[in-house]
Amino acid sequence: MKIFRWRGRGEAGQTTRTPLAQAIALYQAGRYAEAEVEARSVAAARSQSRDDTHAPLALGIAALAAGAQGRHADAVTTYDALLPVFGRIFGAEHPQTLKLRSDRAQALSSLARHAECEAECAAVARVAARDTGPDMLLIATAARNGQIYALTALGRHPEAEALAREALAAYRVLDRFTLVLRLGLARSLNGQDRHEEALAEAERADELRRRLPQEQRRPETGAVELATATALLGLGRGAEARLLVTAAQDACLAALGPDHRRTAEAEALLDRIDSV
């Protein structure tokens, strides 16, 4: 999960007033390569000041954009370099630092480093849960989403289900966070061969997705279709599943590129369907 609340220490204005506005707008429009170039340009232009908050924040956007293009290893390298900088400028428990840790952890999961992702997301969620502010609620929810994904990837499906239900109960806003939590719940149910329940959750996720603005739907391209198709396949409805996965694969290739984790998931599920 990605949270765009880019404010420097002590800065209160809207993002449109910051040097990061253009990079953020490009990212939200799905123009990830351009967003990365713009963010790195901002970072280079402001790198002379050791305490300039916009330079490291710009590199954080660049890492998000790299990951959105499927360059997950590049993203992790950038996050690793930024962690001590964020700690020095913002502090270890500042929302920006915790957000960076959450983003980095989820990039690790895209590299199949699921155990590391699960441990780091759990740690971030614990810290964020100690604060009742809106930014910390978003960060805790994002971290829990990463933890749910990692638990499912590790085969710990009942734990993932319990955490997804707990997170959904705590987060009552109908936005992208609820969408990804519902998808996480659907994946955990599919992992337990509870495909009817998984299909119901995927359908709820699809209904919510249709109500969200495009900028919130775009990062989850193909995700609803893959959760739905997995459930359909488990119910013996392979022909329907294949149609959905083919559409998801095409959408992921167009929006995220061939190297993105979700594109690979679509390819793997298509292979699984064709082998039945």
SVG drawing of the C-alpha trace seen along z (x, -y; Angstrom):
<svg xmlns="http://www.w3.org/2000/svg" viewBox="-21 -26 46 58">
<polyline fill="none" stroke="black" stroke-width="0.4" points="0.0,0.0 1.1,-3.5 0.1,-6.6 0.6,-10.0 0.8,-12.5 4.1,-14.1 4.8,-16.8 8.1,-18.0 8.7,-18.4 6.6,-21.3 5.1,-21.8 1.3,-22.2 0.1,-23.0 -1.4,-20.9 0.8,-18.7 0.1,-21.0 2.3,-23.6 5.3,-21.3 8.1,-20.5 6.8,-16.9 3.3,-17.7 4.2,-16.9 5.8,-13.5 2.9,-12.6 0.4,-13.5 2.3,-11.5 2.4,-8.5 -1.3,-8.7 -2.0,-8.9 -0.1,-5.6 2.7,-7.3 5.3,-5.6 8.4,-6.0 7.8,-9.7 7.0,-9.9 10.4,-8.3 12.3,-10.7 10.6,-13.7 11.1,-12.5 14.8,-11.8 15.2,-15.3 13.7,-16.9 15.9,-14.9 19.1,-15.8 18.1,-19.5 17.7,-19.6 20.4,-17.2 22.9,-19.9 21.0,-20.6 21.5,-17.9 18.3,-18.7 16.1,-19.3 13.1,-17.0 11.9,-17.1 15.0,-15.3 14.6,-12.1 10.8,-12.2 11.3,-12.5 13.5,-9.4 10.8,-7.6 8.4,-8.4 11.1,-7.3 11.3,-3.9 7.5,-3.5 7.5,-4.3 10.3,-1.8 8.3,0.9 5.2,0.0 7.2,0.8 8.2,4.2 11.8,3.1 11.4,4.4 15.1,4.9 15.8,1.3 13.1,0.1 14.5,2.1 18.0,0.7 16.6,-2.9 14.6,-2.2 17.7,-0.7 19.7,-3.8 16.8,-6.1 16.1,-4.4 18.9,-6.0 18.2,-9.3 14.6,-9.3 15.5,-8.2 17.9,-11.1 15.6,-13.8 12.2,-12.7 12.8,-10.3 12.4,-6.6 8.7,-6.6 7.6,-9.5 4.8,-8.6 7.1,-9.2 9.7,-6.8 7.1,-4.2 5.6,-4.6 9.0,-4.1 9.5,-0.9 6.1,0.4 6.7,-0.3 10.1,1.3 8.7,4.4 6.1,4.9 8.8,4.5 10.6,7.3 7.5,9.5 7.6,8.8 11.1,10.3 9.6,13.4 11.3,12.4 8.0,13.0 9.3,13.8 11.2,10.5 8.1,8.7 5.9,10.3 8.2,9.4 8.8,5.8 5.1,5.1 4.1,6.5 6.7,4.3 5.5,1.2 1.9,2.0 2.6,2.3 4.3,-1.1 1.7,-2.8 -1.1,-1.3 0.1,-3.2 -1.0,-6.5 -4.6,-7.3 -3.9,-10.0 -5.3,-9.5 -1.9,-9.1 -0.9,-6.4 -4.2,-4.5 -3.4,-4.5 0.1,-3.3 -1.0,-0.6 -3.6,0.6 -1.1,0.5 1.4,2.5 -1.3,5.1 -2.1,5.5 1.5,6.3 1.6,8.7 -1.6,10.5 -0.1,10.9 3.1,12.3 1.4,14.7 -0.7,16.0 2.5,16.4 4.0,18.3 1.0,20.7 -0.1,19.4 -3.7,18.9 -5.7,19.0 -3.4,16.3 -3.8,14.2 -7.6,14.6 -7.8,13.6 -5.6,10.6 -7.6,9.5 -10.9,9.7 -9.4,7.8 -8.1,5.1 -11.4,4.8 -13.2,4.4 -10.8,1.6 -10.8,-0.3 -14.3,-1.4 -13.6,-3.7 -14.7,-2.4 -11.5,-3.2 -8.5,-1.4 -7.4,-0.2 -10.6,1.7 -10.3,3.0 -6.9,4.6 -7.9,6.0 -10.9,7.7 -8.6,9.1 -6.2,10.3 -9.1,12.0 -10.2,13.7 -6.7,15.0 -6.5,16.4 -9.8,18.2 -8.7,19.6 -5.6,20.9 -7.8,22.9 -9.9,24.2 -12.9,22.2 -13.6,21.1 -17.3,20.2 -16.4,17.8 -13.4,16.5 -15.6,15.8 -18.1,13.8 -15.3,11.7 -13.8,11.1 -17.3,10.1 -17.5,7.6 -14.1,6.3 -15.1,5.9 -18.2,3.9 -16.1,1.6 -13.5,1.2 -16.1,0.0 -17.0,-2.8 -13.4,-4.1 -11.8,-6.8 -9.4,-5.6 -6.2,-6.7 -7.2,-4.3 -8.1,-1.4 -5.0,-1.6 -2.4,-0.1 -4.7,2.9 -5.0,3.7 -5.7,7.4 -5.9,8.2 -9.7,8.6 -9.7,10.8 -6.9,13.0 -8.7,13.5 -12.0,14.3 -10.4,16.6 -8.6,18.6 -11.9,19.1 -13.6,20.1 -10.9,22.6 -11.3,24.1 -15.0,24.5 -14.3,26.3 -15.2,23.4 -11.9,23.4 -13.3,21.9 -14.6,18.8 -11.4,18.5 -9.3,18.6 -11.2,15.7 -10.6,13.6 -6.9,14.4 -6.3,13.7 -7.9,10.3 -6.0,9.7 -2.7,10.6 -3.4,8.2 -4.3,5.4 -1.2,6.0 1.1,6.0 -0.4,2.7 -0.5,1.0 2.4,2.5 4.7,4.2 6.0,7.7 8.3,7.7 5.7,6.7 4.8,9.2 1.1,9.3 1.9,9.9 3.9,13.0 1.0,14.1 -1.3,13.9 1.1,16.0 1.5,18.6 -2.3,18.9 -2.8,19.2 -0.3,22.0 -2.1,23.7 -5.4,23.5 -4.0,24.9 -2.4,27.8 -5.6,29.1"/>
</svg>
